[in-house]
Amino acid sequence: MIFPVTVNGTPSALMQNVVAGKQKWFVAEEVPVAFVFNQRNYSIMMATPDNLVDFGLGFSLSEEVIKHPHEVKSLEILHTEKGIDLKFKICMEAIEKLDIKQRKRNLIGSASCGLCGLESSDSLFRALPSVGKEKMKIDTTNAEKATSTLHENQILNSKTHSVHAAAWVNSSGEIKIIREDVGRHNALDKLLGAMALKSIDTSNGYVLMSSRCSYEIVEKSAKRGIKAIVSISGPTAFALRKANEANITLYSLDKNRVIEIKL
């Protein structure tokens, strides 16, 4: 681990037994997870309460609160009856930049568009960083191998049938890391956090999503240098335009075939 982590309180269960007709089912838990940086409240996300270090780090990187895991000095995970607090201590340079960002949000006030805490709709149209000069082409046959084995790698979903997955797949079509969550963007943040902790080279693989590819998926991927995304469902038109902007290649599943999606 790059930074020290302490855990206090009793961890939440990941799922709960329920009765569905005459059958017994499991349903996934969804709890509020608060992000706190140097005692500053930043955001609350509803999420599956597992892989919290990965989630905290991935979210912090996606939100650009930090640029690198080494900017995190420590993390306390506090489990309470009402949810989970992820209490980060980050370096002074990062917290100073965060303070400026938060003051800007406060000044805008009523101009907020209400989309995921964005200060205005202009935030949606900011240019994404390019991940490379040329678009990555993946071996679709190997990708089909990965999509066919995704379900069997989803441990939580095999019981609840209600959570998304984000996986890192190498060029040979092997799933190397997988993370699950009730929110597809949370699952991706968990994956990106896990990859950052392992210092994985993003040029030698791609992200596989069990869901559709929304613009948030493209945006988070672009910020971490992901060059290609394969999604089980198709992308939105806006996601496709943002992917073109970042030079990310999008693929989707057509029955059992992985195909590239272009404008």
N, C-alpha and C positions, 0 to 999 in steps of 0.2 A: 504494500500500500504506500502510495506517495505521501499521504498525510495521515496523521493520527485520527482515529474514529472511536468515539465512545458511544455506548448505547445505554439508555436509561428507560425504565418503565417496562411494561409487559407488551410484547409485540402483538399486533392484531392478527386474527385468523385470516387466511386467504380466501376461505369460502365457508358457506354455511349449509347445513342440511335443511331441506324443505320437503314438503309433501306436494306432489303434483298428481292430482287424481288419486290413483291407487299406487303410484310409484314414489320412490324416494329420489330426489334430485339434489344436486349441489348447485348453489348459486355463488358467483364471485362476489367478494366483498369490495366495497368502494368507499374509501375514507378520505377526509380532507388532509392534504399534506401541505404544510406551511413552509415557505422558504424565507429564512431570516439570515441576513448578511450583516455581521458586526452589529447585532441588536437592531437592525433596521428591517421591518416587515416589508417583504417585496411582493409575494404572490401566494395564492392558495390554489392548489390543483386537486381535483378529485382523482384518486388513483388506486391501483391495486398495491397493497402495502408490502411489496417484496422488492429485493434488489435496490434498496433505498440509497445506498452509496452511489451506485451506477446512475440512478434516477437524478439524484441531487447534482452530481457532477455534469451529467449530460444536459440537464435543464440549464444549469449555470453557463455552460458553454454555448448552448443554442440561443440563450437570451443575451449572450455577450456580456454578462456580468464579469466573467473572467475570459482570458484568451488562452490560458494554458492551465492544466491541473496543478502545476507548481505554485500558482497564485493562491491556492487554498492552503491555509496554515493548519486548520483543524476542522472537524465536523462532529457535532453532537447530535445524535438521533434520539429525540425524546418522544416516547410513546405515552399518550394520555388517553383518558376515556373519550375525549372528543375528537381525537385525531393524532397526527404526527407532526412534530416540529423538526425541521432540518436546520440546525443552527450552525451556520458557517462562520468561520473567521477567515477573512481573506486579506491579502496584502494591502497596504495603504494606497498604492497607485490605483488598484482596482476599485477600492471603496470610494476614492475621490471621484473617479469617473462615474460610478453609480450614483453618487450624490448629485452630480451635475445632471445626469439623465433623469433622476427623480424630480429635481426642481423644475426641469423643463415640462414634465408631465403635469405637475401641479399648476404651473402657469397657464397651461392650455385649458385645464378645468373642463368647463361645459362644452368645449369643442370636441370632446372625446366621441369617437364613433361607436364605442362599446364592443369592438371586436377584439376579444382576447387581450384586453388591456392596452391596445394600441392607442397612442395619443391622438392620431387622426387617420383618416382613410388614406392619406398620402403614404403612410408607412407600408401599405400593401404594395405600392408601386415603386418603392425604392429598388434600384438595380441590385441584383444579387451578384456576388463575386463569381467570376468564371472559374470553373474547376480544371480547365485545360484548353489548349488551343484547338484540339480536335476532339470530337465526341468518341467516347469509348464504345467499341462494338464487343459484345459478349458472345460466347458460344451458346447458342440457344438450346442445343441438345443437352449440354451440361446444366443449363438453367432449368430445363424441364425435369431433370433428375432432382434438382433442389426443390422445385415446387411439389413434386410427388412425395417427397419425404418431409415436407414442412409440418403436416398435420401430426405425424408420429413424434415429432420433436416438441410439440406443444403439450407439456405435461399438465398445466393448469386447465387449458382448454379441453383436454380429453375428458375432464370431469365436469366442467361447467358449461362447455359449448357456448361461451359468451365473451371470450377475451381475444384481443388482437395479438399478433406477434410481429416482431421485427427481427430479422436474422441477417447476419453477415455471412456471405457466401464467397468462397474463394474461386479462382478461375477454373478450377476443376469441377465446380458444382457441388462442393462439400459445404454443408452448414457448419460453421466453426463456432458461432455464438448465437444464441437466441434469447430474447427477452419478451415477456408477456405483460399485458396490462388491459384494463377495461377501455382505455383510450389509446387509439393507434399512435397518436403523437407522443404519448407517455412511453409506449413501448419503444418507439424510436429513440427518445431521449435516454432511456435505460441502455439501449444498445450502444448509442454513441458514447455514453459515459463508460461503459465496459471496454469499448475499443480504445478510448483515451487512456484508461488505466493500464491497458496492455500495450500501448504504443503501437497499435496495428497500422500498417501501411495501407491507406485507403486506395492506392493505385492498383492493387492486386486483387480486386474483388468488387462486389456490389451489394446493395441492400435489397433484401426480399421482404415485402410487406404482405401480410395476410388480408389486407383491406384494399380499398381504392387508394389511389395516389392523389391526395389533396395538395393544395399549394403549401400548407404547413410542412408536409413531408419533404417537398422539394426545397423549401427555404432552409430547414434544419440541415438537410443533406449538403446543400451548397456551402453553408457556413463551415462544414467539417471536411470539405474536399471530396465528397462522395461523387463518383463519376457516372454511375448508372444505378437505376432503381427498377426492380421488377415487382409489379404488384399483381395480386390475384385478380382484383377488379381493375377496370380501366381508370385512367386519370381524368380529372376535370379539365375543361378547356383552359381555365386560368392556370392550373398546374402545368399544363403542357407549354403554355407561353412562358411561364417563369423558368421552366426547365430549359427551353431554348435560350433564354437569356443567360443562364448559368452554364450552358453547354453540357448539361446532363442528359444522358440518353434514357428514355423511358420505355419500358417493356411491360406487356401485360399478357395474361393467360387467355387464350382463345380455345375453349375446351381443354385439350391437353397440350396445346402448342403455345410456346412463348414467342410472341411477335413484337417487333418494334412499333411504337406508336409515334407518328409524325404529324405535323400540321400540313 
